[in-house]
Amino acid sequence: MKAYVVGGAVRDALLGRPNADQDWVVVGASPEEMVQAGFTAVGRDFPVFLHPTSKQEYALARTERKTAPGYRGFTFHADPAVTLEQDLARRDLTVNAMAFDEDGTLIDPHGGRHDLDARLLRHVSPAFAEDPVRILRLARFAARLHDFSVAPQTMVLARRMVDAGEADALVPERVWQEVARGLMEARPSRMLQVLRDTGALARLMPEVDCLWGAAPTQHEPPAQRLLRVLDISAGLGCTLPQRFACLGHAIEAGRASTVVDSSAPAGSGTDLPKLEALCRRLRVPAPCHELARLVAHEFPAVERCESMAATDLLHLLERCDALRRPERFDAMLLACECIALGAHAMPQPAPAQRARLQLGLRHALQVDTRRIAAHAVAQGLTGPAIGQAIHDARLEAISAGLGWGQDGVT
């Protein structure tokens, strides 16, 4: 029995990048021998075990055979006779198909080290075409290793996969998993560009793909602006919901209108059909879906906040539920700032809207609502009248704190 470090840990070590996770492949052992050695079996589809002390994953060397369309259509074969070279041959990209021996010797049967030096993402073998998830992984690694190019023959293979309908067999949960990871990479724009170049974007996210054919705004294609906004969001360390909100705004830009009724929470309507369709299809988690709706609705209001009356500013805070959820409001503002910065091809100073609205919220939150409510009750007020008294106190606090009139800027 012999164990090897494989995959991403090897790749990142050769690139000088940190990688806390280590995946191991074991050659020459059976599942029974692994259990007898103290390992815990955890694999559902193929033999994977947890080390008794380090708890790192150790998988038995295996081969795979395509049996049906889609990424689940495989049978796996693992026994002590499977070699390390056979295991590495089933992997997606050459830069992920290397291993370290126990003494640190590099095992590289597919030229992964050469492709690292050449900054090239290249498939290991024609078997790449058997698993459509590999298209998504290719795009994700392009976003992570953003100075790498995709080998022309790999791009041709990926396009053939899409034309053959392989991408259509992907389940929503797996698509979202890879898209979410790609959005969190250093250059998320490259993920979308590679998916677009393979044709997979039109199959998986047609609402995004259509931006490439949309009419230019301010002499620039909407797709180009989205790519810039996403990279700005990565540079500012945005969370996944914020980055997805930037994408959601792009596919609904120019369509969403700001809600003006403070009793109607922003994003509660059905006037964002493209965003809603995308979220349904990919089964986007609620925090991402919710923030994307909020940003799509309220970006126009955030943009014009400096010319807003204090009354309208308070309505904005109420629509966004900012008084109860200030953290989400701040997350929305940073996403809006990324969108505003991305409207310019050249770097710009950070706009003032975010700081202005944060200040307005702080003044509103400083109102002692319990004291106001107690005073209102003492005056014989009840129900909505108490709420109105609190609203009026917050409006006064915002007006005084920002130097604004209630009906216009002073």
TITI-657432 format. One record per atom (N, C-alpha, C): x, z, y. Coordinates in steps of 0.001 Angstrom, whole numbers, padded with zeros to 6 digits, always signed. Each point is the difference from the previous one (the first is absolute). Layout:
REM residues N
XZY...
END
This chain:
REM residues 410
+000851+000000-001202-000851+000000+001202+000881+000000+001244-000293-000924+000918+000786-000110+001220-000930-000248+001188+000297+000629+001132-000865-000113+001180+000739-000698+001138-000746-000791+000765+000550-000759+001117-000892+000188+001225+000610+000146+001182-000747-000057+001257-000293-001467+000291-001240-000304+000359-000388-001398+000184-000793-000174+001306-000148-001265+000389-000944-000357+001067+000427+000372+001398-000972+000588+000727+000191+000248+001428+001150+000927+000329+000262+000978-000855+001098+000923+000273+001337-000730-000012+000156-000957-000897+001227-000797-000069+000099-000898+001226-001077-000692+000280-000030-000898+001165+000366+000743+001282-000645+001133+000224+000230+000723+001251+001394+000615+000051+000525+000422-001146+001365+000530-000019+000999-001077+000409-000192-001213-000487+000901-001103+000354-000160-000409+001458-001190+000218+000557-000233-000308+001418+000396+001147+000917+000338+001150-000588+000334+001167+000804-001204+000646+000631-001156-000153-000655-001244+000581+000516-000368+001235-000813-000612+000990+000636-000425+001178-000760-001156-000332-000923-000025+000642-001148-001102-000166-000949-000050+001246-000860-001009+000823+000233-000103+001276-000717-000505-000173-001417-000684-001110-000276-000590-000211-001327+000974-000758-000897+000106+000446-001219+000799-000697-000998-000854-000284-001221-000052-001276-000374-000693-000396-001221+001048-000259-001077-000326+000448-001208+000930-000129-001120-000639-000827-001102+000834-000769-000684-000400-000713-001211+000834+000539-001153-000679+000279-001086+000656+000541-001191+000028-001078-001075+001193-000221-000545+000187-000979-001065+000367+000733-001282-000588-000451-001112+000391+000556-001294-000758+001240-000413-001176+000228+000570-000769+001196-000352-001447-000383-000253-000662+000803-000813-001425-000156-000261-000767+001056+000788-001307-000170+000173-000786+001037+000677+000135+001362-000665+000052+000012-001320+000116+001276-000711+001319+000683+000310+001047-000782+000098+001314+000578+000309+000036+000544+001427-000682-000665+000907-000055+000488+001380-000697+001361+000058-001109+000133-000699-000736+001264-000016+000839+001094-000646+000689-000349-001099+000846+000974-000678+001141+000470+000898+000431-000861+000922+001079+000356+000919-000496+000818+001190-001318+000285+000051-000539+000842+001054-000689-000737+001129-000069-001329-000086-000678-000785+001027-001522+000113-000175-000726-000166+001123-001464+000056-000015-000566-001400+000187-000821-000454-000925-000594-001335+000089-001061-000023+001094+000082-000979+000917-000980-000133+001084-000531-001419+000131+000631-000974-000624-000418-001392+000158-001319-000273-000686-000871-000735+000680-001289-000365-000587+000079-001358-000665+000645-000971+000665+000043-001361-000516+001254-000284-000816+001085+000716+000270+001246-000185-000741+000781+001305+000034+000993+000162-000868+000656+001309-000151+000845+000407+001208-000480+000976+000741+000731+000596+001122+000009+001501-000216+001132+000625+000340+000176+001420-000270+000619+000685+001201-000291+001281+000157+000623+000821+001032+001131+000797-000607+001145-000005+000705+001171+000751-000452-000336+001488-000014+000455+000738-000987-000383+001415-000107+000438+000877+001165+001062-000366+000718+000446+000828+001123-000149-000705+001349+000473-001244+000100-000054-000694+001294-001388-000528+000326-000847-000190-001025-001353-000564+000130+000008-001442+000486+001145-000662-000034+000052-001423+000326-000578-000813-001157-000442-001220+000327-000646-000841-001000+001030-000772-000826-000191+000031-001292+000821-000757-000939-000945-000887-000811+000204-001301+000065-000842-000939-000746+000811-000616-001126-000617-000188-001134+000678-000706-001080+000151-001472+000373+001150-000566-000325+000207-001429+000222-001108-000765-000711-000528-001017+000677-001137-000714-000572+000019-001468+000404-000728-000773-000739-000285-001383+000354-001504-000112+000203-000425-001103+000587-001424-000185+000253-000385-001436-000300-001268-000203-000330-000510-001337-000311-001342-000192+000676-000160-001143+000670-001243-000322+000695-001078-000354-001015-001169+000661+000134-001092-000235-000944-001302-000409+000670-000117+000228+001330-001237-000311+000722+000327-000146+001475-000896-000628+000798+000257-000132+001435+000059+001360+000680+000623+000011+001187+000029+001223+000802+001163+000898-000352+000114+001074+000769+001161+000866-000178-000165+000979-001152-001207+000131-000539-000204+000869-001158+000149-000754-001326+000165-001305+000065-000010-000799-001215+001335-000050-000710+000544+001159-000381+001288+000076-000673-000075+000917-001209+000801-000299-000996+000278+000962-001065+001474+000347+000077+000330+001248-000286+001364+000486+000118+000537+000362-001378+001286-000239-000170+000661+000332-001258+001221+000856+000304+000031+001199-000528+001126+000906+000204+000412+000589-001341+001253-000190-000361+000552+000680-001175+001517+000096+000187+000688+000736-000850+001440+000213+000203+000828-001279+000008-000543-001116-000494+000771-001241-000071-000005-000783+001314-000907+000344+000927-000053-000714+001282+001236+000349+000825+000684-001014+000513+001234+000222+000752-000274+000183+001483+000988+000520+000696-000114+000142+001454-000174-001368+000651+000749-000998-000478-000094-001337+000587-001396-000583-000164-000629+000270-001129-001380-000465-000201-000962+000698+000953+000214+001282+000228-000851+000738+000927+000171-000526+001428+001237-000232+000410+000243-000486+001364-000567-001401+000196-000047-000792-001048-000478-001384+000116-001477-000085+000355-000780+001060-000262-001435-000056+000289-000304+000420+001430+001002+000384+000791-000234+000510+001355-000217-001137+000986-000474+000360+001218-000455-001036+000925+001129-000720+000719+000820+000723+000739+001028-000596+000852+001389+000404-000488+000945-000872+000199+001354+000288-000478+000573+001265+000623-000351+000278+001254+000547+001199+000652-000588+001270-000586-001081-000141-000786-000611+001148-000676+000317+000009-001495+000864-000903-000453+000271-000163-001432+001445+000357-000321+000481+001081+000593+001349+000486-000254-000070+001429-000518+001096+000448-000602+000043+001351-000553+001389+000591+000186+000045+001312+000001+001256+000737-000027+000131+000687-001352+001165-000167-000612+000316+000764-001201+000216+001461+000395+000118+000852-000998+000185+001426+000283+001285+000271+000775+000974-000890-000128+001255+000185+000739+000023-000761+001318-001154-000574+000401-000102-000689+001275+000326-001471-000045+000262-000548-001186+000289-001427-000120-001262-000819+000255+000121-001030+000818-001140-000854+000322-000250-000988-001126-001251-000102-000416-000423-000987-000992-000946-000957+000705+000397-001254+000091-000695-000946+000877-000084-001372-000671-000883-000145-000987-000045-001265-000749-000647-001163+000751-000654+000254+001144-000761-001065+000674+000494-000298+001425+001175+000480+000346+000579-000323+001299-000612+000736+001160-000493+001206-000244-000618+000770+001082+000976+000387+001093+001235+000340-000385+000997+000381+001003+000322-001184+000911+000109-001183-000576+000239-001203+000797-001144-000230+000984-001236+000189-000469-001149-000214+000881-000097+001065+001081+000457+001219-000298+000075+001017+001059+000961-000452+001082+001167-000475-000397+001002-000454+000974-000496-001208+000779-000793-000862-000681-000523-001211+000642-001288+000270+000762-000482+001255-000044-001265+000368+000653-001128-000919-000463-000198-000016-001338-000935-000928-000607-000924+000730-000965-001309-000274+000105-000996+000497-000949-000319-001142-000955+000396+000175-001267-000135-001077-000984-000564+000565-001294-000897-000735-000635-000609+000461-001241+001013-000029-001143-000203+000885-000965+000922+000111-001126-000157-001170-000959-001270-000332-000310-000258-001042-000999-001373-000606+000255-000330-001092-000692-001356-000568+000146-001105+000976-000349+000326+001082-000702-001017+001007-000332-000564+000670+001244+000666-000159+001138-000539+000489+001279-001437-000476+000184-000285-001226-000430-001311-000611+000228-001106+000633-000828+000341+000881-000925-001013+000580-000868-000726+001189+000621+000542+000553+001073-000587+001210+000593-000244-000205+001486-001262-000130+000436-000273-000259+001420+000400+001145+000920+000138+001208-000516+000467+001103+000845+001371-000319+000583+000748-000830-000702+001342-000323+000472-000019-000771+001313-001075-000719+000276-000125-000652+001309-000059+001071+001095-000804+001035-000246-000114+001089+000965+001317+000753+000126+000680+000222-001113+001284+000705+000047+001045-000834+000731-000010-001291-000201+000913-000879+000722-000209+000148+001502-001264-000018+000425-000308+000143+001424+000403+001373+000518-000224+001028-000819+000350+001355+000426+001515+000158+000135+000745-000553-000938+001453+000110+000104+000537-000832+001163-000683-001079+000352+000395-000747+001196-000187+000843+001255-001024+000871-000006-000219+000898+001131+001029+001126+000024+000431+000443-001172+001003+001070-000055+001394-000537+000289+000390-001057-000708+001318-000610+000180-000170-001182+000955-000266+000322+001255-000491-001036+000909+001061-000998+000432+001263+000262-000344+001026-000999+000288+000277-000875-001229-000814+000144-001042+000107-000834-001189-000960-001181+000126+000393-001134-000547-000898-001151-000075-000524-000127-001434-001107-000697-000152-000563-000254-001322+000580-001308-000522+000518+000034-001226+000574-001206-000593-001054-001100-000063+000360-001232+000365-000992-001088-000013-000696-000159-001343+000748+000134-001115-000624-000170-001304-000972+001132-000309+000257+001179+000553-000923+001125-000184-001279-000239+000792+000132-000537+001196-001182-000302+000809-000851-001081-000667+000637-001006-000578-000735-001047-000713-000760+000596-001174+000643+000894-000739-000639+000627-001146-001201+000843+000428+000167+000744+001083-001102+000833+000493-001180-000861+000442+000267-001122+000644-001091-000890+000419-000737-000563-001208+000743-000338-001032-000644-000510-001212-000897+001059-000630+000440+001241+000038-000806+001100-000531-001325+000098+000748+000075-000075+001326-001217+000088+000811-000911-001180-000304+000568-001202-000083-000803-001189-000289-000657+000090-001367+000648+000699-000927-000551+000142-001351-001055+001090-000093-000246+000700+001114-001041+001024+000008+000459+001377-000434+001313+000196-000180+000492+001303-000446-000311+001097+001018+000116-000311+001288-000265+001020+001021-001454+000449-000011-000893-000861-000450-001422+000342-000035-000303+001074-001037+000918+000204-000947-000223+000987-001060+000449+001402+000404+000587+000145+001182+000469+001314+000443-001180+000909+000336+000082+001254-000423-001069+000951+000294+000234+000605+001381-001074+000377+000703+000139+000477+001390+000959+001172+000152-000050+000951-000921+000836+001190+000145+001481-000359-000006+000383-000955-000844+001416-000369-000058+000412-000803+001227-000896-000861+000479+000309-000740+001231+000208+000969+001156-000921+000952+000150+000133+000951+001106+001274+000832-000157+000315+000411-001205+001199+000810-000217+001245-000725+000509+000135-001269-000328+001173-000755+000421-000047-000342+001492-001190-000342+000507-000133-000290+001431+000332+001238+000826-000499+001154-000427+000268+001240+000724+001486+000307+000010+000659-000183-001127+001442+000249-000046+000753-000986+000889-000462-001242+000009+000635-000998+000856-000185+000292+001483-001182+000480+000360-000239+000359+001402+000927+001119+000453+000422+000857-000929+000853+001127+000343+001487-000331-000049+000340-001262-000260+001406-000388-000005+000498-000243+001417+001290-000260+000125+000630-000129+001315-000498-001214+000772-000353-001083-000708-000454-001219+000676-001253-000519-000688-001141+000658+000216-001224-000399-000701-000430-001434+000271+000436-000552+001111-000364-001388+000308+000462-000953-001091+001139+000293-000617+000532-000898-001015-000864-000010-001248-000639+001111-000302-000912+000000-001141-001120-001012+000226-000629+000060+001172-001101-000927+000278+000501-001441+000023+001193-000225+000550+000507-001358+000094+000284-000577-001384+000592+000815-000886+000272-000484-001359-001300-000242-000755-000962+000903+000127-001297-000216-000645-000661-001264+000534+000136-000238+001280-000543-001225+000594+000711-001232-000563+001319+000053-000104+000773-001152-000472-000278-000325-001464-000351+001011-000789-000318-000251-001410-001436-000457-000205-000837+000176+001006-001419-000301-000127-000820+001190-000461+000664+001117-000333-000721+001166-000510-000813+000697+001080+000431-000092+001250-000719+000693+001075-001426-000530+000125-000165-001300-000141-001339-000599+000111-000909+000472-001127+000571+000304-001164-000800+000463-001133-000316+001492+000110+000955+000782+000477-000133+001459-000016-000550+000564+001302+000394-000583+001127-000443+000479+001313-000313-001191+000905-001071-000737-000297-000300-001191+000802-000259+000318+001469-000464+001215+000286-000251+000392+001393+001292+000027+000807+001102+000320-000663+001306-000007+000652+000570-001410+000019-000136-000688-001114+000559-001352-000110-000552-000935+001063-001273+000150+000353-000613-000924+000960+000591+000141+001397+000754+001062+000265+000629+000149+001318+001020-001099+000255+000549-000553-001072+000988-001071+000181-000657-001284+000509-001292-000141-000212-000681-001196+000478-000868+000240+001217+000018+001241+000513-000848+000338+001144+000567-000584+001290-000885-000142+000983+000417-000536+001295+000971+000953+000676+001042-000523+000629+000987+000863+000674-000641+000800+001128+000509+001201+000210-000374+000813+001154+001253+000252+000813-000091-000217+001292+001160+000124+000879+001164-000845-000533-000311-001231-000444+000992-000972-000459+000747+000458-001240-000631+000843-000814+000670+000505-001199-001010+000121-001131+000360-000440-001214-000915+000161-001134-000263+001479-000292-001233+000367-000312-000295+001403-000301+000848+000556-001135+000350-000847-000976+000816+000477-001116+001360+000476+000479+000590-000721+000935+001313+000385+000501-000057+001352+000696-001074+000225+000716-000147+001290+000679-000173+001128-001017-000808-000238-001033-000187+001026-001027+001332+000368-000645+000802-000997-000345+001285+000284-000643+000870+000862+000909-000016-000288+001283+000800+000794+000939-000549+001418+000121-001321+000131+000063-000620+001320+000116+000344+000863-001213-000074-000586-001198+000301+000767-001202+001441+000498+000004+000916-000836+000435+001403+000437+000039+000224+001059+001075-000736-000085+001088+000068+001051+001022-000524+001309-000575-001080-000065-000751-000561+001216-000599+000996+000634-000966+000741-000826-000720+001023+000530-000900+001131+000640+000801+000407-000661+001082+001070+000535+000822-000345+001324+000650-001291+000223+000272-000440+001253+000612-000378+001051-001045+000238-000303-001270-000249+000980-001054-001469+000285-000261-000846-000985+000180-001438+000207-000192-000335+000284-001464-001090+000716-000187-000511+000298-001331-000678-001242-000581-000331+000063-001291-000713-001116-000627-001340-000270+000681-000842+001018+000291-001260-000317+000696+000227-000693+001337+001038+000397+000741+000262-000641+001287+000427-001450-000176+000848-000265-000984+000448-001376-000226-001151-000878-000482-000839+000550-000872-001154-000779-000446-000968-000223+001154-000123+000971+000883-000875-000164+001165+000491-001137+000890+001311-000156+000128+000543-001126+000768-000405-001323-000631+000036-000052-001333-000421-001209-000703-001492-000231+000180-000780+001084-000127-001446-000119+000153-000400-000482+001382+000703+000488+001021-000310-000451+001363+000233-001498+000131+001075-000495-000609+000332-001418+000141-001089-000900-000569-000588+000396-001128-000998-000895-000605-001348+000099+000698-000183+001020+000840-001267+000132+000731+000185-000142+001509+001214-000265+000454+000265-000090+001441-000894-001050+000637-000587+000364+001133-000873-000912+000720-001436+000036-000472-000252+000724-001098-001370+000058-000508-000634+001350+000279+000775+001086-000230-000566+001343+000156-000245+000301+001466-001122+000605+000270-000301+000445+001352-000032+001516+000010+000460+000566+001095+000054+001445+000074-001400+000592+000046-000209+001038-000790-001279+000704-000001-000136+000746+001325-001129-000113+000649-000167+000669+001287-000919+001202-000090-000697+000116-001095-000885+001145-000178+000789+001132-000629+000186+001089+000726+000824+001088-000498-000603+000663-001224-001249-000248-000299-000614+000583-001193+000316-000809-001247+000573-001177+000180+000335-000853-001147+001486+000071-000264+000429+000655-001084+001432+000080-000290+000614-001374-000153+001199-000159+000539+000669-001294-000089+000241-000358-001452-000194-001267-000342+000255-000466-001344-001120+000285-000972-001134+000477+000460-001078+000322-000927-000901-001189-000275+000153-001062+000768-000878-001152-000152+000514-000984-001030-000652-001151-000066+000367-001040-000965+000452-001254+000720+000524+000150+001215+000391-001152+000788+001467-000355-000189+000599+000429-001099+001382-000354-000321+000012-000621-001399-000628-001152-000177-000215-000535-001354+001277-000325-000754+001020-000523+000693+001238-000348-000698+000723+001251-000483+000065+000998+000865+000659+001246-000383-000742+000666-001147-001315+000039+000085-000782+000629-001059+000164-000749-001326+000028-001329+000059+000168-000783-001226+001362+000266-000635+001034+000056+000826+001347+000258-000511+000084+001382-000638-000562+000995+000669+000057+001365-000526-000781+000143-001294-001119-000684-000105-000774+000048-001243+000765-000661-001140+000566-001160+000286+000657-000741-001071+001212+000748-000542+000805+000567+000891+001215+000693-000429-000232+001478-000288-001241+000463+000231-000319+001416-000184+000978+000878+000790+000092-000322+001261+000917+000691+000905-000421+001462+000130+000921+000944-000104-000355+001421+000108-000652+000327+001336-000840+001018-000005-000795+000358+001181+000836+000248+001252+001121+000726-000057+000752+000232+001244+000468-001294+000666+000417-000981-000800+000433-001285+000570-001197-000780+000542-001077-000036-000756-001204-000718+000401-000564+000583+001294-000067+001308+000055-000589+000696+001147+000802-000235+001270+001315+000132-000084+000817-000195+001196-000015-001455+000441-000033-000913-000954-000056-001419+000359-001282-000327+000757-001138+000552-000430-001251-000215+000731+000103+000558+001414+000561+001175+000107+000095+000653+001297+000849-000821+000964+001145-000454-000470+000891-000790+000860-000644-001327+000373-000636-000662-000968-000631-001289+000291-001078+000133+001070-000747+001097-000035-001049+000216+000997+000560+000422+001352+000948+000884+000000+000350+000689+001239+001247-000511+000707+000723-000954-000589+001190-000509+000687-000315-000515+001400-001099-000753+000204-000275-000460+001375-000185+001157+000982-000641+001072-000433-000209+001146+000886+001316+000700+000306+000846+000143-001002+001310+000615+000211+000804-000824+000999-000070-001306-000113+000749-000882+000885-000378+000189+001468-001273+000252+000262-000437+000084+001402-000198+001441+000479+000557+000959-000719-000292+001398+000314+000479+000424+001382+001042-000656+000516+000529+000421+001302-000951-000342+001139-000906-000934-000227-000988-000318+001039-001370+000579-000335-000037+000906-000940-001237+000560-000507-000434+001190+000836-001297+000133+000200-000538+001218+000591+000141+001144-000995+000064+001218+000509+000130+001169-000867-001161+000086-000980-001189-000400+000448-001165+000011-000892+000226-000906-001201+000533-001195+000240+000249-000934-001092+001123+000496-000901+000984+000657+000598+001095+000523-000816-000515+001071-000965-000866+000872+000509-000562+001028-000872-000860-000627-001087-000754-001022+000345-000780-000697-001020+000912-000592-001074+001150-000528+000417+000962-000521-000966+000466+001106-000942+000338+001151+000547+000425+001126-000834-001105+000403-000969-001228+000004+000478-001124+000399-000857-000262-001028-001094+000062-001289+000362-000206-001040-001004+001028+000089-001124+001222+000325+000377+001090+000060-000977+000077+001344-000705-000916+000909+000332+000007+001339-000589+001329+000691+000263+000597-000307+001166+001336+000508+000303+000026+001503+000220-001116+000566+000446-000017+001431+000271+000034+000813-001287-000513-000571-001079+000070+000682-001292+001185-000472-000838+000431-001236+000236+001073-000575-000817+001089-000587+000901+000683+000854+000745+001012-000506+000938+001152-000718-000698+000333+000408-001226+001106-000657-000700-000352-001458-000314-001248-000236-000427-000396-001370-000280-000027-000827+001281-000441+000614+001100-000022-000704+001280+001412-000405+000403+000950+000901-000182+001385-000313+000342+000529-001117-000897-000387+000024-001276+000400-001083-000906-000570-001333+000465-001246+000004+000464-000612-001207+000525+000757-000512+001214+000388+000916+000886+000687-000404+001224+001347-000641-000293+000729+000523-000999+001291-000607-000321-000190-001388-000590-001017-000175-000841-000286-001332-000524-000345-000962+001134-000804+000471+000950-000347-000838+001161+001240-000333+000825+000920+000939+000099+001235-000258+000749+000820-001091-000690+000061+000027-001332+000713-001055-000726-000621-001363+000286-001330-000049-000002-000695-001262+000263+000295-000490+001416-000002+000924+000955+000287-000384+001385+001435-000490+000156+000928+000688-000646+001401-000430+000081+000185-001365-000661-000730-000240-001079+000132-001260-000711-000606-001188+000714-000721+000250+001072-000582-001104+000770+001063-000775+000760+001224+000529+000055+001087-000631+000753+001119-000396-000953+000478-001204+000163+001085-000472-000857+001298+000740+000270+000200+000435+001251+001210+000733+000365-000290+001491+000027+000997+000845-000300-000203+001452+000041-000513+000455+001361-000930+000950-000033-000627+000516+001208+000065+001524-000001-000058+000621+001182-000125+001470+000042-001315+000430-000636-000022+001195-000537-001227+000510-000606-001091+000078+001058-001199-000487-000303-001094+000078+000973-000400+001446+000255-000672+000224+001127-000319+001365+000421-001311+000510-000576-000771-000860-000651-001345+000404-000430+000020+001192-000955+000924-000018-000936+000023+001072-000999+000224+001353+000655+000986+000087+000883+000288+001273+000667-001167+000435+000873-000647-000942+000646-001118+000318+000882-001172+000596-000786-000315-000638-001121-001120+000480-000805+000326+001319-000691+001234+000179-000405+000393+001282-000587-000148+001122+001019+000356-000289+001247-000141+001006+001053-001470+000317+000250-000833-001039+000030-001426+000234+000188-000582+000840-001118+000428-000252-001227-000484+000779-001129+000451+001454+000111+001232+000216+000418+000486+001382+000135-000844+000777+000996-000343-000625+001124-000847+000673+000998-001376+000307-000579-000562-000929-000755-001325+000220-000587+000040+001126-001021+001097+000067-000765+000109+001027-001034+000236+001395+000578+000452+000061+001242+000249+001302+000629-001286+000696+000447-001104-000711-000031-001278+000599+000394-000396+001054-001033-000357+001167+000476-000427+001107-000878-001471-000214-000346-000239-000712-001105-001373-000368-000347-000854+001221-000348+000612+001020-000584-000765+001199-000344-000503+000693+001267+000852+000080+001002-000413+000648+001247-001100-000811+000677+000169-001345-000001-001017-000858+000628-001331+000152-000732+000043+000015-001327-001228+000116-000783-000674+001348+000226+000811+001081+000042-000571+001330+000219-000663+000088+001374+000651-000599+000993-000556+000006+001353-001308-000791+000041-000031-001128-000716-001212-000826-000027-001151+000745-000671+000303+000698-001089-001029+000780-000700-000539+001091+000910+000919+000649+000749-000423+001060+000914-000928-000528+001079+000119-001271+000322-000879-000629+000992-001291-000513-000623-000147+000223-001316-001216-000424-000668+000040-001416-000540+001175-000617-000011+000098-001366-000521+000096+000027-001523-000453-001078-000631+000046-000101-001460+000329-001432-000400+000404-000161-001264+000172-001318-000614+000805-000978+000823-000567-001201+000263+000733-001045+000720+000482+000441+001385-000711+000895+000625+000410+000457+001334+001337+000719-000055+000264+000724-001082+001297+000665-000162+001094-001050-000178-000284-001006-000829+000957-001083-000189+000300-000725+001295-001024-000184+000835+000206-000670+001279+000877+000836+000913-000179+001316-000037+000832+000884+000824+001465-000098-000408+000245-000075-001302+001387-000145-000480+000552-001367+000408-000828-001020-000152+000417-001348+000412+000371-000021+001480-000828+000612+000838+000261+000010+001443+001290+000745+000319+000265+001096-000742+001221+000770+000241+001229-000819-000383-000093-000733-001073+001128-000845-000403+000223-001131+000991-001088-000563+000482+000112-001068+000987+000680+000512+001263-000371+001188+000424+000620+000593+001190+001480+000262-000234+000348+000461-001216+001402+000285-000311+000836-001272+000003-000549-001078-000550+000722-001271-000004+000176-000517+001421-001061+000051+000779+000048-000495+001378+001030+000762+000817-000002+001317-000144+000937+000834+000761+001431-000215-000498+000172-000066-001312+001344-000094-000561+000671-001329+000265-000781-001094+000012+000572-001322+000213-000136-000470+001442-000730+000762+000797-000198-000428+001383-000950-001176+000111-000911-000120-000964-000951-001098-000014-001373+000486+000435-000748-000880+000619-001401+000277+000250-000802-000222-001275-001159+000605-000094-000790-000143-001207-000518-001415-000178-000207-000703+001098-000554-001362-000097+001011-001067+000377+001243+000382+000242+000995-000992+000360+001325+000659+000294+001051-000791+000003+001355+000524+000235+000163+000323+001472+000637+001151+000288+000265+000368+001394+001486-000122+000294
END
